[in-house]
Amino acid sequence: MPRRPLTARQLLRWARLLVAVGVTACALLGAVRLVAPATAGTAGEPAGVRRQLEFLRAELDDGAGAEAQGQFPEGNFFLHALYGLSWVEIGLREPDGERAEALREARFALERLDSPFGRRPFSPALSPTYGVFYRGWDNWLRGGVLSLQPADRRDPAELERFTQDSTALGAAFDASASPYLAAYPGQAWPVDSTVAMASLRLHDTLLPPRFAATTERWLQGVRQRLDPGTGLLPHRVDPDTGDPVETARGSSQSLVHRFLREVDPVFADEQYRRFRELFVVSPLGLGPAVREYPHGVDGPADVDSGPLPLGVSLSASVVTLGAAQVNGDDRLASALANHVELAGLPVDTPWTKRYALGLVPIGDAFLAWSKTARPWLAPPPSPPPASVSAWWRVPLLLLLAVVGAVPWLPALVRRPRARTATG
């Protein structure tokens, strides 16, 4: 006999069942992502990062750099620089004879930066040419490429270029009355000079030292020009004097603390602990995140911070993951990484991994770079006092349990009523 078609009520019941199963499955998956290890710290290679880099390479080959450039001024630069630096981080975890892929991909990124399109947003009239942002990050990546090569077999042309660019950076710092060089005409951000100074320290590690006096003079100038409201490096400064014109902010502090330890570990410890006190929060009790402005200060969102729900910068939170690892704060790094696995909408395949459904490749670049973070030059840090409770996941797990249970409540309520009616 032919089957009778489903009634509207039966169709609705099946639809409710499918929605309930889907919501519960998503809640269970979220709970797994919240508790499963999401970062390997500084000892090993975090799971999934190579698949993220596979995704990013395909995106770069498909023009993602030009697309990112249309979103903000350093989009193309950051996308390539972070891709290359993530490969350097992976390569440094491998034996010398197994670094060919990492070296090839880091060189690919460097070539893209050292191209007319890569330099287009930056001014050749600055000192050093193209400004401290371009020269600092470019020089750090160049040093990373050299770090992947055995000391007795480094490419002579790459070695010469690194030496020349380091010399130009050192001369620009020595000639400046301010410790903070301009990134664009008439504009200077301390974070950019911090990256550049770390690259000079990298030079003095790979090659005969020559920038010790430059580094010490820079540190003295920085200590004299801290943001008076926070005691931290300011977000933006007067390009001529280096005096603060904008308070410390999470989007730049998170980057500062990725590099400051390479310059001076003792000063970095002081600054990192102060940053953590003023910027790391637990909004609504749902785990750690990073504010864009310090406690008690509110301000507008911009291209650096991204949207600021409850004052939290998602970009600063992702980059702080790496800063925490570099500074030995593994509990904070782990918590931030698990937050990303829960809220970042990752899509896993056997070949690639992407976050935010793959819609924002530069977010994947920052996350891959952050997950692989560890100090290149400084000795392993002593862990700072824990700032994240060992129970921080409990409120989120309870919330996920509620979300997973809610779709089943109508059925649980209807069942006792049906028994009463039939009884």
C-alpha positions as a Markdown table, in Angstrom:
| # | Residue | x | y | z |
|---|---|---|---|---|
| 1 | Met | 0.0 | 0.0 | 0.0 |
| 2 | Pro | 1.2 | 3.5 | -0.8 |
| 3 | Arg | 2.5 | 5.5 | 2.2 |
| 4 | Arg | 0.3 | 8.3 | 3.4 |
| 5 | Pro | 2.0 | 11.7 | 3.1 |
| 6 | Leu | 3.2 | 13.4 | 6.3 |
| 7 | Thr | 0.8 | 15.9 | 7.8 |
| 8 | Ala | 1.8 | 19.5 | 8.5 |
| 9 | Arg | 2.0 | 18.6 | 12.2 |
| 10 | Gln | 4.4 | 15.7 | 11.6 |
| 11 | Leu | 6.5 | 17.8 | 9.3 |
| 12 | Leu | 6.8 | 20.5 | 12.0 |
| 13 | Arg | 7.7 | 17.8 | 14.6 |
| 14 | Trp | 10.5 | 16.5 | 12.4 |
| 15 | Ala | 11.7 | 20.0 | 11.7 |
| 16 | Arg | 11.8 | 20.7 | 15.5 |
| 17 | Leu | 13.7 | 17.5 | 16.0 |
| 18 | Leu | 16.3 | 18.3 | 13.4 |
| 19 | Val | 16.8 | 21.8 | 14.8 |
| 20 | Ala | 17.1 | 20.4 | 18.4 |
| 21 | Val | 19.7 | 17.8 | 17.2 |
| 22 | Gly | 21.7 | 20.4 | 15.3 |
| 23 | Val | 21.7 | 22.9 | 18.2 |
| 24 | Thr | 22.7 | 20.2 | 20.7 |
| 25 | Ala | 25.5 | 18.9 | 18.4 |
| 26 | Cys | 26.8 | 22.5 | 18.0 |
| 27 | Ala | 26.8 | 23.0 | 21.8 |
| 28 | Leu | 28.7 | 19.7 | 22.3 |
| 29 | Leu | 31.2 | 20.6 | 19.6 |
| 30 | Gly | 31.7 | 24.0 | 21.3 |
| 31 | Ala | 32.3 | 22.3 | 24.6 |
| 32 | Val | 35.0 | 20.0 | 23.0 |
| 33 | Arg | 36.7 | 23.0 | 21.4 |
| 34 | Leu | 36.7 | 24.8 | 24.7 |
| 35 | Val | 38.5 | 22.1 | 26.6 |
| 36 | Ala | 40.7 | 20.4 | 24.0 |
| 37 | Pro | 44.3 | 21.7 | 23.9 |
| 38 | Ala | 44.4 | 24.5 | 21.3 |
| 39 | Thr | 48.0 | 25.5 | 21.5 |
| 40 | Ala | 51.3 | 23.7 | 22.0 |
| 41 | Gly | 53.0 | 26.6 | 23.8 |
| 42 | Thr | 56.6 | 27.1 | 22.9 |
| 43 | Ala | 57.7 | 23.4 | 22.9 |
| 44 | Gly | 55.8 | 21.9 | 20.0 |
| 45 | Glu | 53.9 | 22.7 | 16.8 |
| 46 | Pro | 50.3 | 23.7 | 17.4 |
| 47 | Ala | 47.8 | 21.4 | 15.6 |
| 48 | Gly | 46.2 | 22.8 | 12.6 |
| 49 | Val | 48.6 | 25.6 | 11.9 |
| 50 | Arg | 50.1 | 24.0 | 8.8 |
| 51 | Arg | 46.6 | 23.5 | 7.4 |
| 52 | Gln | 45.9 | 27.2 | 8.1 |
| 53 | Leu | 49.0 | 28.1 | 6.1 |
| 54 | Glu | 47.9 | 25.9 | 3.3 |
| 55 | Phe | 44.7 | 27.9 | 3.2 |
| 56 | Leu | 46.5 | 31.2 | 3.4 |
| 57 | Arg | 48.9 | 30.2 | 0.5 |
| 58 | Ala | 46.0 | 29.4 | -1.7 |
| 59 | Glu | 44.3 | 32.7 | -0.8 |
| 60 | Leu | 47.6 | 34.7 | -1.5 |
| 61 | Asp | 47.9 | 33.0 | -4.9 |
| 62 | Asp | 44.3 | 34.0 | -5.5 |
| 63 | Gly | 44.9 | 37.7 | -4.8 |
| 64 | Ala | 44.0 | 38.0 | -1.1 |
| 65 | Gly | 46.9 | 40.5 | -0.6 |
| 66 | Ala | 45.3 | 43.0 | -2.9 |
| 67 | Glu | 41.9 | 42.5 | -1.3 |
| 68 | Ala | 43.3 | 43.0 | 2.2 |
| 69 | Gln | 45.1 | 46.1 | 1.0 |
| 70 | Gly | 41.7 | 47.5 | 0.2 |
| 71 | Gln | 40.5 | 46.9 | 3.7 |
| 72 | Phe | 43.3 | 48.8 | 5.6 |
| 73 | Pro | 46.6 | 50.4 | 4.7 |
| 74 | Glu | 48.9 | 47.5 | 5.8 |
| 75 | Gly | 46.6 | 44.7 | 4.7 |
| 76 | Asn | 48.8 | 43.2 | 2.0 |
| 77 | Phe | 51.9 | 43.7 | 4.0 |
| 78 | Phe | 50.7 | 42.0 | 7.2 |
| 79 | Leu | 49.1 | 39.1 | 5.3 |
| 80 | His | 52.4 | 38.3 | 3.6 |
| 81 | Ala | 54.7 | 39.2 | 6.6 |
| 82 | Leu | 52.7 | 37.0 | 9.0 |
| 83 | Tyr | 52.5 | 34.2 | 6.6 |
| 84 | Gly | 56.3 | 34.2 | 6.2 |
| 85 | Leu | 57.0 | 34.6 | 9.9 |
| 86 | Ser | 54.6 | 31.7 | 10.8 |
| 87 | Trp | 56.7 | 29.5 | 8.4 |
| 88 | Val | 59.9 | 30.7 | 10.1 |
| 89 | Glu | 58.4 | 29.7 | 13.5 |
| 90 | Ile | 57.6 | 26.3 | 12.2 |
| 91 | Gly | 61.0 | 25.9 | 10.5 |
| 92 | Leu | 62.8 | 26.8 | 13.7 |
| 93 | Arg | 61.1 | 23.8 | 15.4 |
| 94 | Glu | 62.5 | 21.4 | 12.8 |
| 95 | Pro | 66.1 | 20.0 | 12.4 |
| 96 | Asp | 68.3 | 21.8 | 9.9 |
| 97 | Gly | 67.9 | 19.3 | 7.2 |
| 98 | Glu | 64.1 | 19.5 | 7.2 |
| 99 | Arg | 63.5 | 23.2 | 6.8 |
| 100 | Ala | 63.3 | 23.4 | 3.0 |
| 101 | Glu | 59.6 | 24.0 | 2.9 |
| 102 | Ala | 59.6 | 26.7 | 5.6 |
| 103 | Leu | 62.6 | 28.5 | 4.0 |
| 104 | Arg | 60.9 | 28.4 | 0.6 |
| 105 | Glu | 57.6 | 29.8 | 1.9 |
| 106 | Ala | 59.3 | 32.5 | 4.0 |
| 107 | Arg | 61.3 | 33.6 | 1.0 |
| 108 | Phe | 58.1 | 33.7 | -1.1 |
| 109 | Ala | 56.6 | 36.1 | 1.5 |
| 110 | Leu | 59.7 | 38.3 | 1.6 |
| 111 | Glu | 59.8 | 38.6 | -2.2 |
| 112 | Arg | 56.2 | 39.8 | -2.2 |
| 113 | Leu | 57.1 | 42.4 | 0.4 |
| 114 | Asp | 60.1 | 43.5 | -1.5 |
| 115 | Ser | 58.1 | 44.4 | -4.6 |
| 116 | Pro | 56.7 | 47.6 | -6.0 |
| 117 | Phe | 53.2 | 46.6 | -4.8 |
| 118 | Gly | 54.5 | 45.6 | -1.4 |
| 119 | Arg | 56.2 | 49.0 | -0.9 |
| 120 | Arg | 53.4 | 51.1 | -2.5 |
| 121 | Pro | 51.7 | 52.4 | 0.7 |
| 122 | Phe | 55.0 | 53.6 | 2.2 |
| 123 | Ser | 57.1 | 56.7 | 1.5 |
| 124 | Pro | 60.6 | 56.4 | 0.1 |
| 125 | Ala | 61.3 | 59.9 | 1.5 |
| 126 | Leu | 61.3 | 58.8 | 5.1 |
| 127 | Ser | 64.4 | 57.8 | 7.1 |
| 128 | Pro | 64.9 | 54.9 | 6.8 |
| 129 | Thr | 63.4 | 54.7 | 3.4 |
| 130 | Tyr | 59.7 | 53.5 | 3.4 |
| 131 | Gly | 59.5 | 54.2 | 7.1 |
| 132 | Val | 60.1 | 52.2 | 10.3 |
| 133 | Phe | 57.0 | 50.1 | 10.0 |
| 134 | Tyr | 58.0 | 48.7 | 6.6 |
| 135 | Arg | 61.7 | 48.4 | 7.4 |
| 136 | Gly | 61.2 | 46.9 | 10.9 |
| 137 | Trp | 58.9 | 44.1 | 9.9 |
| 138 | Asp | 60.8 | 43.4 | 6.7 |
| 139 | Asn | 64.1 | 43.2 | 8.5 |
| 140 | Trp | 62.7 | 40.9 | 11.2 |
| 141 | Leu | 61.5 | 38.5 | 8.5 |
| 142 | Arg | 64.9 | 38.8 | 6.7 |
| 143 | Gly | 66.6 | 37.8 | 9.9 |
| 144 | Gly | 64.1 | 34.9 | 10.3 |
| 145 | Val | 65.0 | 33.6 | 6.8 |
| 146 | Leu | 68.7 | 33.7 | 7.8 |
| 147 | Ser | 67.9 | 31.9 | 11.1 |
| 148 | Leu | 66.5 | 29.0 | 9.1 |
| 149 | Gln | 69.9 | 28.5 | 7.4 |
| 150 | Pro | 73.0 | 26.9 | 8.9 |
| 151 | Ala | 75.4 | 29.6 | 9.9 |
| 152 | Asp | 78.1 | 28.3 | 7.5 |
| 153 | Arg | 75.7 | 28.0 | 4.6 |
| 154 | Arg | 73.7 | 31.2 | 4.6 |
| 155 | Asp | 73.0 | 32.8 | 1.3 |
| 156 | Pro | 75.6 | 35.6 | 0.8 |
| 157 | Ala | 73.1 | 38.0 | -1.0 |
| 158 | Glu | 70.5 | 37.6 | 1.8 |
| 159 | Leu | 73.2 | 38.1 | 4.4 |
| 160 | Glu | 74.4 | 41.3 | 2.7 |
| 161 | Arg | 70.9 | 42.7 | 2.4 |
| 162 | Phe | 70.1 | 42.0 | 6.0 |
| 163 | Thr | 73.4 | 43.8 | 7.0 |
| 164 | Gln | 72.6 | 46.8 | 4.8 |
| 165 | Asp | 69.0 | 47.2 | 6.1 |
| 166 | Ser | 70.1 | 46.8 | 9.7 |
| 167 | Thr | 72.8 | 49.4 | 9.2 |
| 168 | Ala | 70.2 | 51.8 | 7.7 |
| 169 | Leu | 67.8 | 51.2 | 10.6 |
| 170 | Gly | 70.6 | 51.7 | 13.2 |
| 171 | Ala | 71.7 | 54.9 | 11.6 |
| 172 | Ala | 68.2 | 56.3 | 11.5 |
| 173 | Phe | 67.7 | 55.6 | 15.3 |
| 174 | Asp | 71.1 | 57.1 | 16.1 |
| 175 | Ala | 70.2 | 60.3 | 14.2 |
| 176 | Ser | 66.8 | 60.7 | 15.7 |
| 177 | Ala | 66.0 | 62.9 | 18.8 |
| 178 | Ser | 63.0 | 60.5 | 19.4 |
| 179 | Pro | 63.2 | 56.8 | 20.1 |
| 180 | Tyr | 60.2 | 56.4 | 17.8 |
| 181 | Leu | 60.8 | 56.8 | 14.0 |
| 182 | Ala | 58.0 | 57.7 | 11.6 |
| 183 | Ala | 56.0 | 55.0 | 9.8 |
| 184 | Tyr | 54.3 | 57.5 | 7.6 |
| 185 | Pro | 55.0 | 61.2 | 7.0 |
| 186 | Gly | 54.3 | 63.0 | 10.2 |
| 187 | Gln | 53.0 | 59.9 | 12.0 |
| 188 | Ala | 54.8 | 57.6 | 14.5 |
| 189 | Trp | 53.7 | 54.6 | 16.6 |
| 190 | Pro | 56.0 | 53.2 | 19.3 |
| 191 | Val | 55.1 | 49.6 | 18.4 |
| 192 | Asp | 56.7 | 50.0 | 14.9 |
| 193 | Ser | 60.0 | 51.1 | 16.4 |
| 194 | Thr | 59.9 | 48.2 | 18.9 |
| 195 | Val | 59.7 | 45.7 | 16.0 |
| 196 | Ala | 62.6 | 47.4 | 14.3 |
| 197 | Met | 64.7 | 47.4 | 17.4 |
| 198 | Ala | 64.1 | 43.7 | 17.9 |
| 199 | Ser | 65.4 | 43.2 | 14.4 |
| 200 | Leu | 68.6 | 44.9 | 15.3 |
| 201 | Arg | 68.9 | 42.6 | 18.3 |
| 202 | Leu | 68.4 | 39.7 | 15.9 |
| 203 | His | 71.3 | 41.1 | 13.8 |
| 204 | Asp | 73.5 | 41.1 | 16.8 |
| 205 | Thr | 72.6 | 37.5 | 17.5 |
| 206 | Leu | 73.2 | 36.2 | 14.0 |
| 207 | Leu | 76.2 | 38.4 | 13.2 |
| 208 | Pro | 79.0 | 40.2 | 15.1 |
| 209 | Pro | 77.3 | 42.7 | 17.4 |
| 210 | Arg | 77.2 | 46.4 | 16.5 |
| 211 | Phe | 74.0 | 47.9 | 17.8 |
| 212 | Ala | 74.3 | 47.6 | 21.6 |
| 213 | Ala | 74.8 | 51.3 | 22.1 |
| 214 | Thr | 71.8 | 52.0 | 19.8 |
| 215 | Thr | 69.6 | 49.6 | 21.8 |
| 216 | Glu | 70.6 | 51.1 | 25.2 |
| 217 | Arg | 70.0 | 54.7 | 24.0 |
| 218 | Trp | 66.6 | 53.6 | 22.6 |
| 219 | Leu | 65.6 | 52.0 | 25.9 |
| 220 | Gln | 66.5 | 55.1 | 27.8 |
| 221 | Gly | 64.4 | 57.2 | 25.5 |
| 222 | Val | 61.5 | 54.9 | 25.8 |
| 223 | Arg | 61.6 | 54.9 | 29.6 |
| 224 | Gln | 61.6 | 58.7 | 29.6 |
| 225 | Arg | 58.4 | 58.8 | 27.3 |
| 226 | Leu | 56.0 | 56.3 | 28.8 |
| 227 | Asp | 52.3 | 57.1 | 28.8 |
| 228 | Pro | 51.7 | 58.9 | 32.1 |
| 229 | Gly | 48.3 | 57.4 | 32.5 |
| 230 | Thr | 49.3 | 53.7 | 32.3 |
| 231 | Gly | 53.1 | 53.6 | 32.6 |
| 232 | Leu | 53.2 | 51.7 | 29.3 |
| 233 | Leu | 54.4 | 52.6 | 25.8 |
| 234 | Pro | 51.9 | 54.9 | 24.3 |
| 235 | His | 49.8 | 54.1 | 21.2 |
| 236 | Arg | 50.8 | 57.1 | 19.2 |
| 237 | Val | 53.5 | 59.8 | 19.7 |
| 238 | Asp | 54.6 | 63.2 | 18.4 |
| 239 | Pro | 56.9 | 62.2 | 15.5 |
| 240 | Asp | 59.5 | 64.9 | 16.3 |
| 241 | Thr | 59.8 | 64.6 | 20.1 |
| 242 | Gly | 58.4 | 61.1 | 20.8 |
| 243 | Asp | 56.2 | 62.5 | 23.5 |
| 244 | Pro | 52.9 | 60.6 | 24.0 |
| 245 | Val | 49.8 | 62.0 | 22.2 |
| 246 | Glu | 47.5 | 58.9 | 22.7 |
| 247 | Thr | 47.3 | 56.6 | 25.7 |
| 248 | Ala | 48.3 | 52.9 | 25.5 |
| 249 | Arg | 45.9 | 50.8 | 23.6 |
| 250 | Gly | 45.4 | 47.0 | 23.4 |
| 251 | Ser | 45.8 | 46.7 | 19.6 |
| 252 | Ser | 49.4 | 48.1 | 19.8 |
| 253 | Gln | 50.3 | 46.8 | 23.3 |
| 254 | Ser | 49.6 | 43.2 | 22.2 |
| 255 | Leu | 52.2 | 43.6 | 19.4 |
| 256 | Val | 54.7 | 45.5 | 21.7 |
| 257 | His | 54.8 | 42.6 | 24.1 |
| 258 | Arg | 55.5 | 40.1 | 21.3 |
| 259 | Phe | 58.8 | 42.0 | 20.6 |
| 260 | Leu | 59.8 | 43.9 | 23.7 |
| 261 | Arg | 61.2 | 40.8 | 25.4 |
| 262 | Glu | 63.6 | 40.3 | 22.5 |
| 263 | Val | 65.0 | 43.8 | 23.2 |
| 264 | Asp | 65.2 | 43.8 | 27.1 |
| 265 | Pro | 63.6 | 40.9 | 29.1 |
| 266 | Val | 63.7 | 42.8 | 32.4 |
| 267 | Phe | 61.9 | 45.9 | 31.1 |
| 268 | Ala | 59.5 | 43.6 | 29.2 |
| 269 | Asp | 58.5 | 41.7 | 32.4 |
| 270 | Glu | 57.6 | 45.0 | 34.0 |
| 271 | Gln | 55.6 | 46.3 | 31.0 |
| 272 | Tyr | 53.8 | 43.0 | 30.4 |
| 273 | Arg | 52.6 | 42.6 | 33.9 |
| 274 | Arg | 51.3 | 46.2 | 33.9 |
| 275 | Phe | 49.6 | 45.6 | 30.5 |
| 276 | Arg | 47.9 | 42.5 | 31.9 |
| 277 | Glu | 46.6 | 44.4 | 34.9 |
| 278 | Leu | 45.1 | 47.2 | 32.8 |
| 279 | Phe | 43.9 | 45.4 | 29.7 |
| 280 | Val | 43.0 | 41.7 | 30.4 |
| 281 | Val | 39.4 | 41.3 | 31.5 |
| 282 | Ser | 36.7 | 38.7 | 31.8 |
| 283 | Pro | 33.5 | 40.3 | 30.3 |
| 284 | Leu | 30.3 | 38.9 | 31.8 |
| 285 | Gly | 32.5 | 36.3 | 33.6 |
| 286 | Leu | 33.0 | 34.4 | 30.3 |
| 287 | Gly | 36.7 | 34.1 | 30.3 |
| 288 | Pro | 39.7 | 36.3 | 29.4 |
| 289 | Ala | 39.7 | 38.9 | 26.6 |
| 290 | Val | 41.7 | 42.1 | 25.9 |
| 291 | Arg | 40.3 | 45.6 | 26.1 |
| 292 | Glu | 41.3 | 48.2 | 23.5 |
| 293 | Tyr | 41.5 | 50.9 | 26.1 |
| 294 | Pro | 42.7 | 50.5 | 29.7 |
| 295 | His | 40.3 | 50.0 | 32.7 |
| 296 | Gly | 38.2 | 53.1 | 33.3 |
| 297 | Val | 38.8 | 54.5 | 29.8 |
| 298 | Asp | 36.5 | 54.2 | 26.8 |
| 299 | Gly | 37.2 | 55.3 | 23.3 |
| 300 | Pro | 36.0 | 54.8 | 19.7 |
| 301 | Ala | 36.7 | 51.7 | 17.5 |
| 302 | Asp | 38.9 | 52.2 | 14.5 |
| 303 | Val | 40.7 | 50.1 | 11.8 |
| 304 | Asp | 43.3 | 49.0 | 14.3 |
| 305 | Ser | 40.9 | 47.8 | 17.0 |
| 306 | Gly | 38.0 | 46.5 | 15.0 |
| 307 | Pro | 34.6 | 46.4 | 16.7 |
| 308 | Leu | 34.6 | 46.8 | 20.5 |
| 309 | Pro | 31.8 | 44.7 | 22.1 |
| 310 | Leu | 31.9 | 45.5 | 25.8 |
| 311 | Gly | 35.2 | 47.4 | 25.1 |
| 312 | Val | 37.0 | 44.2 | 24.0 |
| 313 | Ser | 39.2 | 44.2 | 20.9 |
| 314 | Leu | 39.0 | 40.8 | 19.1 |
| 315 | Ser | 42.2 | 41.6 | 17.2 |
| 316 | Ala | 44.1 | 42.5 | 20.3 |
| 317 | Ser | 42.9 | 39.3 | 22.0 |
| 318 | Val | 44.2 | 37.2 | 19.2 |
| 319 | Val | 47.6 | 38.9 | 19.1 |
| 320 | Thr | 47.8 | 38.8 | 22.9 |
| 321 | Leu | 47.7 | 35.0 | 22.6 |
| 322 | Gly | 51.2 | 35.2 | 21.0 |
| 323 | Ala | 52.4 | 37.8 | 23.4 |
| 324 | Ala | 51.4 | 35.7 | 26.4 |
| 325 | Gln | 53.3 | 32.7 | 25.0 |
| 326 | Val | 56.4 | 34.8 | 24.4 |
| 327 | Asn | 56.2 | 36.1 | 28.0 |
| 328 | Gly | 55.7 | 32.6 | 29.6 |
| 329 | Asp | 52.0 | 33.3 | 30.4 |
| 330 | Asp | 50.8 | 29.9 | 29.2 |
| 331 | Arg | 47.6 | 29.8 | 31.1 |
| 332 | Leu | 46.4 | 33.1 | 29.5 |
| 333 | Ala | 47.6 | 31.9 | 26.1 |
| 334 | Ser | 45.7 | 28.6 | 26.4 |
| 335 | Ala | 42.5 | 30.4 | 27.5 |
| 336 | Leu | 42.6 | 32.8 | 24.6 |
| 337 | Ala | 43.3 | 30.0 | 22.1 |
| 338 | Asn | 40.3 | 28.0 | 23.4 |
| 339 | His | 38.1 | 31.1 | 23.1 |
| 340 | Val | 39.1 | 31.3 | 19.4 |
| 341 | Glu | 38.3 | 27.7 | 18.9 |
| 342 | Leu | 34.9 | 28.2 | 20.4 |
| 343 | Ala | 33.9 | 31.6 | 18.9 |
| 344 | Gly | 36.1 | 31.8 | 15.8 |
| 345 | Leu | 33.9 | 29.4 | 13.6 |
| 346 | Pro | 36.8 | 27.2 | 12.4 |
| 347 | Val | 36.2 | 25.1 | 9.4 |
| 348 | Asp | 38.4 | 21.9 | 9.3 |
| 349 | Thr | 39.2 | 19.7 | 6.4 |
| 350 | Pro | 41.9 | 17.1 | 6.0 |
| 351 | Trp | 43.9 | 19.7 | 3.9 |
| 352 | Thr | 43.1 | 23.1 | 5.3 |
| 353 | Lys | 41.8 | 25.0 | 8.3 |
| 354 | Arg | 40.3 | 28.4 | 8.4 |
| 355 | Tyr | 38.5 | 30.7 | 10.9 |
| 356 | Ala | 35.5 | 33.0 | 10.4 |
| 357 | Leu | 34.5 | 30.6 | 7.6 |
| 358 | Gly | 37.5 | 31.7 | 5.7 |
| 359 | Leu | 36.1 | 35.2 | 5.1 |
| 360 | Val | 38.9 | 37.1 | 6.7 |
| 361 | Pro | 42.3 | 35.6 | 5.7 |
| 362 | Ile | 44.3 | 38.2 | 7.6 |
| 363 | Gly | 42.7 | 37.0 | 10.8 |
| 364 | Asp | 44.0 | 33.5 | 10.1 |
| 365 | Ala | 47.4 | 35.0 | 9.5 |
| 366 | Phe | 47.5 | 36.7 | 12.8 |
| 367 | Leu | 46.2 | 33.6 | 14.6 |
| 368 | Ala | 48.7 | 31.3 | 13.0 |
| 369 | Trp | 51.5 | 33.7 | 13.9 |
| 370 | Ser | 50.2 | 34.0 | 17.4 |
| 371 | Lys | 49.8 | 30.2 | 18.0 |
| 372 | Thr | 53.4 | 29.6 | 16.9 |
| 373 | Ala | 54.9 | 32.4 | 19.1 |
| 374 | Arg | 58.0 | 31.9 | 21.2 |
| 375 | Pro | 61.1 | 34.0 | 21.9 |
| 376 | Trp | 63.8 | 33.9 | 19.3 |
| 377 | Leu | 66.5 | 35.7 | 21.2 |
| 378 | Ala | 65.5 | 36.1 | 24.9 |
| 379 | Pro | 66.0 | 33.2 | 27.4 |
| 380 | Pro | 62.8 | 31.3 | 28.4 |
| 381 | Pro | 60.9 | 33.5 | 30.7 |
| 382 | Ser | 59.8 | 32.7 | 34.2 |
| 383 | Pro | 56.0 | 32.3 | 34.2 |
| 384 | Pro | 54.2 | 35.4 | 35.7 |
| 385 | Pro | 51.7 | 34.9 | 38.5 |
| 386 | Ala | 48.5 | 33.3 | 37.1 |
| 387 | Ser | 45.9 | 35.8 | 36.1 |
| 388 | Val | 43.3 | 33.3 | 34.8 |
| 389 | Ser | 41.4 | 31.0 | 37.1 |
| 390 | Ala | 41.7 | 27.3 | 36.5 |
| 391 | Trp | 37.9 | 27.3 | 36.5 |
| 392 | Trp | 37.5 | 29.9 | 33.9 |
| 393 | Arg | 35.8 | 27.5 | 31.4 |
| 394 | Val | 32.9 | 26.6 | 33.9 |
| 395 | Pro | 30.6 | 29.5 | 33.1 |
| 396 | Leu | 31.0 | 28.9 | 29.3 |
| 397 | Leu | 30.4 | 25.2 | 29.7 |
| 398 | Leu | 27.2 | 25.9 | 31.7 |
| 399 | Leu | 26.1 | 28.3 | 29.0 |
| 400 | Leu | 26.7 | 25.7 | 26.3 |
| 401 | Ala | 24.8 | 23.1 | 28.4 |
| 402 | Val | 21.8 | 25.5 | 28.6 |
| 403 | Val | 22.0 | 26.2 | 24.9 |
| 404 | Gly | 22.1 | 22.5 | 24.1 |
| 405 | Ala | 19.2 | 21.7 | 26.4 |
| 406 | Val | 16.8 | 24.5 | 25.5 |
| 407 | Pro | 15.5 | 22.9 | 22.2 |
| 408 | Trp | 14.4 | 19.8 | 24.1 |
| 409 | Leu | 12.4 | 21.6 | 26.8 |
| 410 | Pro | 9.1 | 21.8 | 24.9 |
| 411 | Ala | 9.1 | 18.1 | 24.3 |
| 412 | Leu | 10.0 | 17.4 | 28.0 |
| 413 | Val | 7.1 | 19.7 | 29.0 |
| 414 | Arg | 4.6 | 18.1 | 26.6 |
| 415 | Arg | 5.4 | 14.5 | 27.8 |
| 416 | Pro | 4.0 | 14.9 | 31.4 |
| 417 | Arg | 0.9 | 16.7 | 30.0 |
| 418 | Ala | 0.2 | 13.8 | 27.5 |
| 419 | Arg | 0.4 | 11.3 | 30.4 |
| 420 | Thr | -2.0 | 13.3 | 32.4 |
| 421 | Ala | -4.4 | 13.6 | 29.6 |
| 422 | Thr | -4.4 | 9.9 | 28.9 |
| 423 | Gly | -4.6 | 9.0 | 32.6 |
